[in-house]
Amino acid sequence: MPIPSVWNYDTPMPRRLLAIAFPFILTMAVRAAPTTPPATPLPTDVPTLIQKLADADPDVRQSAAARLTDLGASVRPALMQAMESAAPEVRTQISQILLRRPWVGPGDAPDVQQGLADYGQLDAEQRCQRAQMLADLPNGAGQDALIRILQYDPSTAVRWQSAQVLRMRLNDNIPPFARLRNMPIDDQTTNVPLLATVGWAWHDVDAKRTDKFLTRAVAADAAHPAAMNGQLDFAYVWLVRSAMDDRRYDDAAALLRQQASRASSDADSIPQPIASLFALHAQIGPISGFSADLHLYRSYLSRPEVLYCLAHLAGREGLISLDPLLNLTAISAGGTSPARHLQAGIFLTDQGWLESAQRELHVALLLCDASSTDQIVDIYFKLAQIAGELNDELATAQNLESALQHLAGTDYQLQRTTPMGDEIPWSVDDAWAEVHWHYLRAAQASNDKPALAEHLQKLLDLNKLGQVLHEDPGLASDVVPYLQQVGRTAEAENYFNSVYKDLNDELSTHPTDAEAMNNLAWLCARCNRRLTEAMKVADRAAAAEPDNSAYIDTDAECHFRAGDKADAIKLETRALQLTPNDTFMMGQLRRFRGESPHVSSHP
């Protein structure tokens, strides 16, 4: 019997599968990391030459600029450092010197060389477009050039564009990990996009390094504000989560206040960091500074998000009569605006207050008119997320399907949001595959064979079954036998082999993990393949955790499939002693005894 896993519908990859990939990524990163090249000595007269750029004599300025240009690439870091505190006219001269430097590197591919040939002659907006073009080149060909831009383009906007596209490539697992992780960055560096991107390059292998670089990034930006349009929000999200994990609640609140000082807002919305700050007070506090926050953000106290937080806080503080009154006031505060109710529903979902979230979203749905397609779609997607968190596979599928049906015939572009707030494209076929995946899981749970066949066929028609089985290997134990049953033997074999490889790789990485043993053994037994191996692995899992009835059930299934009915009955009897009256296990025991001709399906 498999151990069920709970994944939200919008999680990009199951946690267990990430655990499979992690050691490989780490190993590759360590092996591929190049030795950091020794820094080129900086000529001693560079600081003096930079000072001369502000000289009253134009001949002195021109001579200094010419000398700095002639010094070559080694002077770039010093010029970037000087940009921060230089007078506007000096910054202009430094920018011109930096842009006059050649941007083509010796190892650049022809497409990259072509894209950078006139780079220094472009304005900032055109250079942003060029950075996006480099990011779109196949096989990461433009990544070294993007790092060059990230380091040395004089425009903060262009560096942020490079940072953004590089970080998206990191999320896509096409990363320039070695270059970024081994980049020498001294304590004087104040290049915020660079610090933020290098910090992100470490996030999946060394959280402390990520904390260090992102802390430097937000501090440098606070000292000289430049990040706009939420470019640094991902760093605040990471650092707030890190502080919360370490129970440094005052630090988390301070970060949210700092982020709030940079956030923009309008009449119909509340800045996310302010809402998150009041949620922090509601869930943990009230913590230090609560009264000051009430005063500072008093203009937002009538917003539904804040009212829900105050209601939650009142409940925690034992103010029972105030809690329902504030909740009623909160839902009333949305008025007749579907956008406000939708935003409140999204916020409540993020806090895990799911009952209130569903209520707000259903009110929003009632208030939407037929032309509000984008809001209706967002509401159904959010309701699907909530259903996923409540483990309701059928409702998840139905809400996703409703969202996609409302999209039909529109030019609405589907996107998914990563845990750090980045938006990534999501194809319509991938979205429909997710719908049928959840219907498949619902059919599996209710033992609805016609529905299982229907949605399995739709996944096959979309050519997405392999993707789904990679996301949810547990389904293979039902899918592969079904394919075998309807004569699709080659497909059954291919899908079994693919899932078997994933689970076997996981077990090889964690050879003493009883759950990994159980999952592999169950797959083999249910698919009637590799039964000798399955029996040995299941025996090991059951021996490792002798009181785990699910593992014993798997062991019994393996013995039964291998023809050892006596041991199968003995093992299943033991499993039932550990979990009396379990319907599935009672069905298993009857099948092993030959009392029923039907092969039961696990719940």
Secondary structure as GFF3:
##gff-version 3
##sequence-region A 1 603
A	DSSP	alpha_helix	15	32	.	.	.	ID=ss1
A	DSSP	alpha_helix	46	52	.	.	.	ID=ss2
A	DSSP	alpha_helix	58	70	.	.	.	ID=ss3
A	DSSP	three_ten_helix	72	75	.	.	.	ID=ss4
A	DSSP	alpha_helix	76	83	.	.	.	ID=ss5
A	DSSP	alpha_helix	88	100	.	.	.	ID=ss6
A	DSSP	alpha_helix	110	116	.	.	.	ID=ss7
A	DSSP	three_ten_helix	119	121	.	.	.	ID=ss8
A	DSSP	alpha_helix	124	135	.	.	.	ID=ss9
A	DSSP	three_ten_helix	138	140	.	.	.	ID=ss10
A	DSSP	alpha_helix	143	152	.	.	.	ID=ss11
A	DSSP	alpha_helix	156	171	.	.	.	ID=ss12
A	DSSP	alpha_helix	177	181	.	.	.	ID=ss13
A	DSSP	alpha_helix	192	201	.	.	.	ID=ss14
A	DSSP	alpha_helix	207	223	.	.	.	ID=ss15
A	DSSP	alpha_helix	233	245	.	.	.	ID=ss16
A	DSSP	alpha_helix	249	262	.	.	.	ID=ss17
A	DSSP	alpha_helix	272	284	.	.	.	ID=ss18
A	DSSP	alpha_helix	290	296	.	.	.	ID=ss19
A	DSSP	three_ten_helix	298	300	.	.	.	ID=ss20
A	DSSP	alpha_helix	304	316	.	.	.	ID=ss21
A	DSSP	alpha_helix	322	333	.	.	.	ID=ss22
A	DSSP	alpha_helix	338	351	.	.	.	ID=ss23
A	DSSP	alpha_helix	354	367	.	.	.	ID=ss24
A	DSSP	alpha_helix	373	389	.	.	.	ID=ss25
A	DSSP	alpha_helix	393	407	.	.	.	ID=ss26
A	DSSP	beta_strand	415	417	.	.	.	ID=ss27
A	DSSP	beta_strand	423	425	.	.	.	ID=ss28
A	DSSP	alpha_helix	428	446	.	.	.	ID=ss29
A	DSSP	alpha_helix	449	462	.	.	.	ID=ss30
A	DSSP	alpha_helix	465	471	.	.	.	ID=ss31
A	DSSP	three_ten_helix	473	475	.	.	.	ID=ss32
A	DSSP	alpha_helix	476	485	.	.	.	ID=ss33
A	DSSP	alpha_helix	489	509	.	.	.	ID=ss34
A	DSSP	alpha_helix	514	526	.	.	.	ID=ss35
A	DSSP	alpha_helix	531	544	.	.	.	ID=ss36
A	DSSP	alpha_helix	549	561	.	.	.	ID=ss37
A	DSSP	alpha_helix	565	578	.	.	.	ID=ss38
A	DSSP	alpha_helix	583	593	.	.	.	ID=ss39
###
